[in-house]
Amino acid sequence: MRKLLLGALVALLSGGAASGATILINGVPVSKLYVDSEGRLYLTPGPGRKPVEISIPKSTVSPSTPVVTSDRKLKVGGTAYIHWDYDTENSKEHNAFKITRNYVELRGYFNGKDYFRTTLDVKQSDAVDNGSYVVRLKYAYVYFHRVLPHTGVELGLVHRPWIDWEEHHAWFHRDLEETLIENKRGAHLMNSADLGADFKGHYGIASWEFGLFNGEGYHGEEESSHFGKSVEARLSLNLFKNFWLSGHTAHNFDYKGLGMDRHIYQVHAVYNGPYFLVAGQYIWDKDHYYSAPDVKQRGYSFNADLKLRPFTGVPAGLLARYDHWDPNTDRSNDVKKHYVAGVYYRLNHHVKLTVADDRLIAGSNSGMSDANTVMAVAEVKW
């Protein structure tokens, strides 16, 4: 009986019944409890028993207030590239500390798979206070994980099909340089984000991505006077363990209001095994001008990592890359040759340290000059 009474008291005090309510113990209605000098509880009054005062505070939680759970609804993170660069470009030696990227990313989840993402980035601008860092919007999109079979979609300021994929499968050193297709010292044909709709999916050995975009990129205003959009797609096949073969194409109509359409085709292969990574690509581009001769561009790139951890136990590696780009196959002495080589060390899950040399050998008709930069870089992810 005592256990029953204690249980009843706990139920009352925990809000199991409203103030003044009657509870049942073995089918008997009970509205009051009594306690003696030794703390024993009784259902009825008697000598030495005193009534137990029971007060149940009203709940401070509104019925409409959502219950806080352990499920993650918000995700906050970021990435920063902190540089010390020593340049000998144009025989004017100088060195500087700089930040080449500082992403701050926020995701708000509607459920376990659908979310909205906002990513802010910084860029140093000579036009603002003689070199202040300015904040710009890099990504802002809603993602729905299944709108087609095995395929989700990003809507807004989204990824484009190629560059993000390459940076997560073949070129892991964006802290040093951009990929060939984006890099100003290379092809410089497109950038990684744009306004539009990007569909992405995977099934079995296949991974795909396709979409419709403005075409000017995330830091360019839409300038076309007719259709003026970019249609882009990627298909990647995991043909055997650690090996991917990919094809990519982009057709950008009325590109940046320059009176031409840009047509890009690319093949890419990468093997990323436990001891080393090796990747290669070839890119064709045809710029079809409406009132001028077409311009054909061609180029290729190879990059490799030698992973030292399996041999030494040290979380470090060696990296190398070579880009070869001809911006006009009908013009001579315009080829750009770009070399990157270095060594990296992973301090922990969040920080990678790299020392590298970045060299450009530019043809006399390329519109660029030879350049060389020695870099010490900290990549920080949080």
Secondary structure, 3 states (H helix, E strand, C coil): CHHHHHHHHHHHHCCCCCCCCCEEECCEEECCCEECCCCCEECCCCCCCEECCCCCCCCCCCCCCCCCCCCCCEEEEEEEEEEEEEECHHHCCEEEEEEEEEEEEEEEECCCCCEEEEEEEEEEECCCCCCEEEEEEEEEEEEEEEEECCEEEEEEEEECCCHHHHHHHCCCCCCCCCCCCCCCCCCCCCCCEEEEEEEEEEECCEEEEEEEECCCCCCCCCCCCCCCCEEEEEEEEEEECCEEEEEEEEEECCHHHCCEEEEEEEEEEEEECCCEEEEEEEEEEEEEECCCCCEEEEEEEEEEEEECHHHHCCCEEEEEEEEEEECCCCCCCCCEEEEEEEEEEECCCCEEEEEEEEEEEECCCCCCCCEEEEEEEEEEEC
